[in-house]
Amino acid sequence: MTDWNFYSKRRNIDLVNLIIINNIESYEQLVDLLKEKNVTAPEKGLFQSAYAIAVPPIPTTRKSSPKSTAKNPKQKSPAKKKTRKKKTSG
């Protein structure tokens, strides 16, 4: 059997891309795929780190309380007109 390191360098493919391309979801699927190709599988720890990169976990969103929306928001008073005082003649 061919070693994984030799196979990956020769084929110019890394474990992350192999996982993505073949939709691999478990280490056993990887072992079966590589066994068909007559390649020894990498260590399970290497698979787990590559799988974490290839298939990132879905971020959980916090349910925030709905923001209170006022039905009758305070209306601003209209801006006062600023006028200059007239000069008195005298």
C-alpha distances in whole Angstrom, upper triangle without the diagonal:
4,7,9,12,11,10,14,15,14,15,18,18,18,18,21,21,18,20,23,22,21,23,21,23,21,18,17,18,15,13,13,13,10,9,11,9,5,5,6,10,13,15,18,21,19,19,22,24,22,23,27,27,26,28,31,33,36,39,42,46,49,51,54,58,59,62,65,67,71,72,75,74,77,79,80,83,84,84,88,89,90,94,96,99,102,104,107,110,113
4,6,9,7,7,10,12,11,12,15,15,15,15,19,19,16,19,22,21,19,22,20,23,21,18,18,18,15,13,14,13,10,10,12,9,6,5,6,9,11,14,17,20,17,17,21,22,20,22,25,25,24,26,29,32,35,38,41,44,47,50,53,56,58,60,64,65,69,71,74,72,75,77,77,81,82,82,85,87,88,91,93,96,99,101,105,107,110
4,6,5,6,9,10,11,12,14,14,13,13,17,18,15,17,21,20,19,22,19,22,20,17,17,17,14,13,15,14,10,11,14,11,9,6,5,8,8,11,15,16,14,15,18,19,18,20,23,22,22,25,27,30,33,36,39,42,45,48,51,54,56,58,61,63,67,69,72,70,73,75,75,79,80,80,83,85,85,89,90,94,97,99,102,105,107
4,5,5,6,9,10,10,12,10,10,9,13,14,12,14,17,17,16,18,16,18,17,14,15,15,11,11,13,12,9,11,13,11,10,6,6,6,6,9,12,14,11,12,15,16,14,16,19,19,18,21,23,26,29,32,35,38,41,44,47,50,52,54,58,59,63,65,68,66,69,71,71,75,76,76,79,81,82,85,87,90,93,95,99,101,104
4,5,5,6,8,10,10,10,9,10,14,14,13,15,18,18,18,21,19,21,20,17,18,18,15,14,17,16,12,15,17,14,13,10,9,9,8,11,14,15,12,13,16,16,14,17,20,19,19,22,24,27,30,32,36,39,42,45,47,51,53,54,58,60,63,65,68,66,69,70,71,74,75,75,78,80,81,84,85,89,92,94,97,100,102
4,6,5,6,8,10,11,11,12,16,16,15,17,20,19,20,22,21,23,22,19,21,20,16,16,18,16,13,15,16,13,12,9,10,11,11,14,17,18,15,16,20,19,17,20,23,22,21,25,27,30,33,35,39,42,45,48,50,54,56,57,61,62,66,68,71,69,72,73,74,77,78,77,81,82,83,86,88,91,94,96,99,102,104
4,6,5,6,8,8,10,11,14,14,12,15,17,16,16,19,18,21,20,17,18,17,14,14,15,13,10,12,13,10,10,7,9,10,11,14,17,18,15,15,19,19,16,19,22,20,19,22,25,28,31,34,37,40,43,46,49,52,54,56,59,61,64,66,69,68,70,72,72,76,76,76,80,81,82,85,87,90,93,95,99,101,104
4,6,5,6,5,6,8,11,10,9,13,15,14,15,17,16,19,19,17,18,17,14,14,16,14,11,14,15,12,13,10,11,11,10,14,16,17,13,13,17,16,13,16,19,17,16,20,22,25,28,31,34,37,40,43,46,49,51,52,56,57,61,63,66,64,67,68,69,72,73,73,76,77,78,81,83,87,89,91,95,97,100
4,6,5,7,8,11,14,13,13,16,18,17,18,21,20,23,22,20,22,21,17,18,20,17,15,18,18,15,15,13,14,14,13,16,19,19,16,16,20,19,16,19,21,19,19,22,25,28,31,33,37,39,43,46,48,52,53,54,58,59,63,65,67,66,68,69,70,73,73,73,77,78,78,81,83,87,89,91,95,97,100
4,6,8,10,13,16,15,14,17,19,17,18,22,21,24,24,22,23,22,18,19,20,17,15,17,17,14,14,12,14,15,15,19,21,22,19,19,22,22,19,21,24,22,21,25,27,31,33,36,39,42,45,48,50,54,55,57,60,62,65,67,70,68,71,72,72,76,76,76,79,80,81,84,86,89,92,94,97,100,102
4,6,9,11,14,12,11,15,16,14,15,18,18,22,22,20,21,20,16,17,18,15,13,16,16,12,14,12,14,15,15,19,21,22,18,18,21,21,17,19,22,20,19,22,25,28,31,33,37,39,43,46,48,52,53,54,58,59,63,64,67,65,68,69,70,73,73,73,77,78,79,82,84,87,90,92,95,98,101
4,7,10,12,10,11,14,15,14,16,18,18,22,22,21,23,21,17,19,20,17,15,19,19,15,17,15,16,16,15,19,21,21,17,17,20,19,16,18,21,18,17,21,23,26,29,31,35,37,41,44,46,49,50,52,55,57,60,62,64,63,65,66,67,70,70,70,74,75,76,78,80,84,86,88,92,94,97
4,7,8,7,7,10,11,11,12,15,15,18,19,17,19,17,14,16,18,14,13,17,17,14,16,13,15,14,13,16,18,18,15,14,17,16,12,15,17,15,13,17,20,23,25,28,31,34,38,40,43,46,47,49,53,54,57,59,62,60,63,64,65,68,68,68,72,73,74,77,79,83,85,87,91,93,96
4,6,6,6,9,10,11,12,14,13,16,16,15,18,16,13,15,17,15,13,17,18,15,17,14,14,12,11,14,15,15,11,11,14,12,9,11,14,12,11,14,17,20,23,25,29,32,35,38,40,44,45,47,50,52,55,57,60,58,61,62,63,66,67,67,70,72,72,76,77,81,84,86,89,92,95
4,5,5,6,9,10,11,12,10,13,13,12,14,13,10,12,14,12,11,15,16,15,16,13,13,10,9,11,12,12,8,7,10,10,6,8,11,10,9,12,15,18,21,23,26,30,33,36,38,42,43,45,49,50,54,56,59,57,60,61,62,66,66,67,70,72,73,76,78,81,84,86,90,92,95
4,5,5,6,9,10,10,10,12,13,13,16,14,11,15,17,14,14,18,19,17,19,16,16,13,12,14,13,13,10,8,10,9,5,7,9,7,5,9,11,15,17,20,23,26,29,32,35,38,40,41,45,47,50,52,55,54,56,58,58,62,63,63,66,68,69,72,74,78,80,83,86,89,92
4,5,5,6,8,10,10,13,15,15,17,15,12,15,17,14,14,18,18,16,19,16,17,15,14,16,16,17,13,12,14,13,9,10,12,10,7,11,13,17,19,22,25,28,31,34,36,40,41,43,46,48,51,53,56,54,57,58,59,63,63,63,67,68,69,73,75,78,81,83,87,89,92
4,6,5,6,8,8,11,12,12,14,11,9,12,13,10,10,14,14,13,15,13,14,12,12,15,15,16,13,11,13,13,10,10,13,12,9,12,15,18,21,24,27,30,33,36,38,42,43,45,49,50,54,55,58,57,60,61,62,66,66,67,70,72,73,76,78,82,84,87,90,93,96
4,6,6,6,5,8,9,10,12,10,8,11,13,10,11,15,15,15,17,15,15,12,12,14,13,14,12,9,11,11,8,7,10,10,7,9,12,15,17,20,23,26,30,32,35,39,40,42,46,47,51,52,55,54,57,59,60,63,64,65,68,70,71,74,77,80,83,85,89,92,94
4,6,5,7,9,12,13,15,12,11,15,16,13,15,18,18,17,20,18,19,16,16,18,17,17,15,12,13,13,10,9,11,10,6,8,11,14,16,19,22,25,28,31,34,37,38,40,44,45,48,50,53,52,55,56,57,61,61,62,66,67,68,72,74,77,80,83,86,89,92
4,6,8,11,14,15,16,13,12,15,15,12,13,17,16,15,18,17,19,16,17,19,19,20,17,15,16,17,13,12,15,13,10,12,15,18,19,23,26,28,32,34,37,40,41,43,46,47,51,52,55,54,57,59,60,63,64,64,68,69,71,74,76,80,82,85,88,91,94
4,5,9,11,12,13,9,9,12,12,9,11,14,13,13,16,15,17,15,16,18,17,19,17,14,16,17,14,12,15,15,11,12,16,18,20,23,26,29,33,35,38,41,42,44,48,49,52,54,57,56,59,60,62,65,66,67,70,72,73,77,79,82,85,88,91,94,97
4,6,9,12,13,9,10,13,13,11,14,16,16,16,19,18,19,16,17,19,17,18,17,13,14,16,13,10,13,13,10,10,13,15,17,20,23,26,29,31,34,37,38,41,44,45,49,50,54,53,56,58,59,63,63,64,68,70,71,74,77,80,83,86,89,92,95
4,6,8,9,6,6,10,10,9,11,14,14,15,17,16,16,13,14,15,13,15,14,10,11,14,11,9,12,13,10,10,13,15,17,21,23,26,29,32,35,38,39,42,45,47,51,52,55,55,58,59,61,64,65,66,70,71,73,76,79,82,85,87,91,94,96
4,7,9,7,8,11,12,12,14,16,17,18,20,18,18,15,15,15,13,14,14,10,10,13,11,8,11,13,10,9,12,13,15,18,20,24,27,29,32,36,37,40,43,45,49,50,53,53,56,58,59,63,64,65,68,70,72,75,78,81,84,87,90,93,96
4,5,5,7,9,10,11,13,14,16,17,19,17,16,12,13,13,10,12,12,9,9,12,11,9,11,14,12,11,14,15,17,21,22,26,29,31,34,38,39,42,46,47,51,53,56,55,58,60,62,65,67,68,71,73,75,78,80,84,87,89,93,95,98
4,5,5,6,9,10,11,12,14,16,16,14,12,9,10,9,7,10,10,7,8,11,11,9,12,14,13,13,16,17,20,23,25,29,31,34,37,41,42,45,48,50,54,56,59,58,61,63,64,68,69,70,74,76,77,80,83,86,89,91,95,98,100
4,5,5,6,9,10,10,12,14,15,14,12,10,11,12,10,13,13,10,12,15,14,13,16,18,16,16,19,20,23,26,28,31,34,36,40,43,45,47,51,53,56,58,61,61,64,66,67,71,72,73,76,79,80,83,86,89,92,94,98,101,103
4,5,5,6,9,10,11,13,14,13,13,10,12,14,12,15,15,11,13,16,14,12,16,17,15,15,18,19,22,25,27,31,34,36,39,42,44,47,50,52,55,57,60,60,63,64,66,70,71,71,75,77,79,82,84,88,90,93,96,99,102
4,5,5,6,8,10,11,12,10,10,7,9,11,10,13,12,9,11,14,12,11,14,16,13,14,18,19,22,25,28,31,34,37,40,43,45,47,51,53,56,58,61,60,63,65,66,70,71,71,75,77,78,81,84,87,90,92,96,99,101
4,6,5,6,9,10,10,9,8,6,9,10,10,13,13,10,13,16,14,14,17,19,17,18,21,23,25,29,31,34,37,40,43,46,48,51,54,56,60,61,64,64,67,68,70,73,74,75,79,80,82,85,87,91,94,96,99,102,105
4,6,5,6,9,10,10,10,9,12,14,13,17,16,14,16,19,17,16,20,21,19,19,23,24,27,30,32,36,39,41,44,47,49,52,55,57,60,62,65,64,68,69,71,74,75,76,80,82,83,86,89,92,95,97,101,104,106
4,5,5,7,9,9,10,9,12,15,14,18,16,13,16,18,16,15,19,20,17,18,22,24,26,29,32,35,38,41,44,47,48,51,54,56,60,61,64,63,67,68,69,73,74,75,78,80,81,85,87,90,93,96,99,102,105
4,5,5,6,5,7,6,10,13,13,16,15,13,16,18,16,16,19,20,18,19,23,25,28,31,34,37,40,43,46,49,50,53,56,58,62,63,66,65,68,70,71,75,76,76,80,81,83,86,88,91,94,97,100,103,105
4,5,5,6,7,8,12,14,15,18,17,15,18,21,19,19,22,23,21,23,26,28,31,34,36,40,43,45,48,52,53,56,59,61,64,66,69,68,71,73,74,78,79,79,83,85,86,89,92,95,98,100,104,106,109
4,5,8,10,11,15,17,18,21,20,18,21,23,21,20,24,24,22,23,27,29,31,35,37,41,44,46,49,52,54,56,60,61,65,66,69,69,72,73,75,78,79,80,83,85,86,89,92,95,98,100,104,107,109
4,6,9,10,14,17,18,21,19,17,21,22,20,20,24,24,21,23,27,29,32,35,38,41,44,47,50,53,54,57,60,62,65,67,70,69,72,73,74,78,79,79,83,84,85,89,91,94,97,99,103,105,108
4,7,9,13,16,18,21,19,18,21,23,21,21,25,25,23,25,29,31,34,37,40,43,46,49,52,55,57,59,62,64,68,69,72,71,74,76,77,81,81,82,85,87,88,91,93,97,99,102,105,108,111
4,6,9,13,15,17,15,15,18,20,18,19,22,22,21,23,26,29,32,35,37,41,44,46,49,53,54,57,60,62,66,67,70,69,72,74,74,78,79,79,83,84,85,89,91,94,97,99,103,105,108
4,7,9,12,15,13,13,16,18,16,18,21,21,20,23,25,28,31,34,36,40,43,45,48,52,54,56,59,61,65,67,70,69,71,73,74,78,79,79,82,84,85,88,90,94,97,99,102,105,108
4,7,8,11,10,9,13,14,13,14,17,18,17,19,22,24,27,30,32,36,39,42,45,48,50,52,56,58,61,63,66,65,68,70,71,74,75,76,79,81,82,85,87,91,93,96,99,102,105
4,6,8,7,7,10,11,11,12,15,16,16,18,20,22,26,28,31,34,37,40,43,46,48,50,54,56,60,62,65,63,66,68,69,72,73,73,77,79,80,83,85,88,91,93,97,99,102
4,5,5,6,9,10,11,12,15,16,16,18,20,22,25,27,30,33,36,39,42,45,47,49,53,55,59,61,64,63,65,67,68,72,73,73,76,78,79,83,85,88,91,93,96,99,102
4,5,5,6,9,10,10,12,14,15,16,17,19,22,25,27,30,33,36,39,42,44,46,50,52,56,58,61,60,62,65,65,69,70,71,74,76,77,81,83,86,89,91,95,98,100
4,5,5,6,9,10,11,13,14,15,16,17,21,23,25,29,31,34,37,40,43,45,48,50,54,56,59,58,60,62,63,67,68,68,72,74,75,78,80,83,86,89,92,95,97
4,5,5,6,8,10,11,12,14,15,17,21,23,26,29,32,35,37,41,43,45,49,51,54,57,59,58,60,62,63,67,68,68,71,73,74,77,79,83,85,88,91,94,96
4,6,5,6,9,10,10,12,14,15,19,21,24,28,30,33,36,40,42,44,47,49,53,55,58,57,59,61,62,66,67,67,71,73,74,77,79,82,85,88,91,94,96
4,5,5,6,9,10,10,11,13,16,18,21,24,27,30,33,36,38,41,44,46,50,52,55,54,56,58,59,63,64,65,68,70,71,75,77,80,83,85,89,92,94
4,5,5,7,9,10,11,13,16,18,21,24,27,30,32,36,38,40,43,45,49,51,54,53,55,57,58,61,63,63,66,68,69,72,74,78,81,83,86,89,91
4,5,5,6,9,10,13,16,18,21,25,27,31,33,37,38,40,44,46,49,52,54,53,55,57,58,62,63,63,66,68,69,72,74,78,81,83,86,89,92
4,5,5,6,8,10,13,16,19,22,25,28,31,34,36,38,42,44,47,49,52,51,54,56,57,60,61,62,65,67,68,72,74,77,80,83,86,89,91
4,6,5,5,8,11,13,16,19,22,25,28,31,33,35,39,41,44,47,49,48,51,53,54,57,58,59,62,64,65,69,71,74,77,79,83,86,88
4,6,6,9,12,14,17,20,23,26,29,32,34,36,39,41,45,47,49,48,50,52,53,56,57,58,61,63,64,67,69,73,75,78,81,84,87
4,6,10,12,15,18,21,24,27,30,33,34,36,40,41,45,47,50,49,51,53,54,57,58,59,62,64,65,68,71,74,77,79,83,85,88
4,6,9,12,15,18,21,24,27,30,32,34,37,39,43,44,47,46,49,51,52,55,57,57,61,63,64,67,70,73,76,78,82,85,87
4,6,9,12,15,18,21,24,27,29,31,34,36,40,42,45,43,46,48,49,52,54,54,58,60,61,64,67,70,73,75,79,82,84
4,6,9,12,15,18,21,24,26,28,32,34,38,40,43,41,44,46,47,51,53,53,57,59,60,64,66,69,72,75,78,81,84
4,6,9,13,15,18,21,23,25,29,31,34,36,39,38,41,43,44,48,49,50,54,56,58,61,64,67,70,72,76,79,81
4,6,10,13,15,19,20,22,26,28,31,34,37,35,38,40,41,45,47,47,51,53,55,58,61,64,67,69,73,76,78
4,7,9,12,16,18,20,23,26,29,31,34,33,36,39,40,44,45,46,50,52,54,58,60,63,66,69,72,75,78
4,6,9,12,14,16,20,22,26,28,31,30,33,35,36,40,42,43,46,49,50,54,57,60,63,66,69,72,74
4,6,9,12,14,17,20,23,26,29,28,31,33,35,38,40,42,45,48,49,53,56,58,62,64,67,71,73
4,7,9,12,15,17,21,23,26,25,28,31,33,37,39,40,44,46,48,52,55,57,61,63,66,70,72
4,6,8,12,14,18,20,23,22,25,28,29,33,35,37,40,43,45,48,51,54,57,60,63,66,69
4,6,9,12,15,17,20,20,23,26,28,31,34,35,38,41,43,47,50,53,56,59,61,65,67
4,6,9,12,14,17,17,20,23,25,29,31,33,36,39,41,45,48,50,53,57,59,63,65
4,6,10,12,15,14,17,19,21,25,27,29,32,35,37,41,44,47,50,53,56,59,62
4,6,9,12,11,14,17,19,23,25,27,31,34,36,40,43,45,48,51,54,57,60
4,6,9,8,12,14,17,20,23,25,28,31,34,37,41,43,46,49,52,55,58
4,5,5,9,12,14,18,20,23,26,29,32,35,38,41,44,47,49,53,55
4,6,10,12,15,18,20,23,26,29,32,36,39,41,44,47,50,53,56
4,6,8,12,14,17,20,23,26,29,32,36,38,41,44,46,50,52
4,6,9,12,15,18,21,24,26,30,33,35,38,42,44,48,50
4,6,9,12,15,18,21,23,27,30,32,35,39,41,44,47
4,6,9,12,15,18,21,24,27,30,32,36,38,42,44
4,6,8,11,15,17,21,24,26,29,33,35,38,41
4,6,9,12,15,18,21,23,26,30,32,35,38
4,6,9,12,15,19,21,24,27,29,33,36
4,6,9,12,16,18,21,24,27,30,33
4,6,9,13,15,18,21,23,27,30
4,6,10,12,15,18,21,24,27
4,7,10,13,16,18,22,25
4,6,9,12,15,18,21
4,6,9,12,15,18
4,6,9,12,15
4,6,9,12
4,6,9
4,6
4
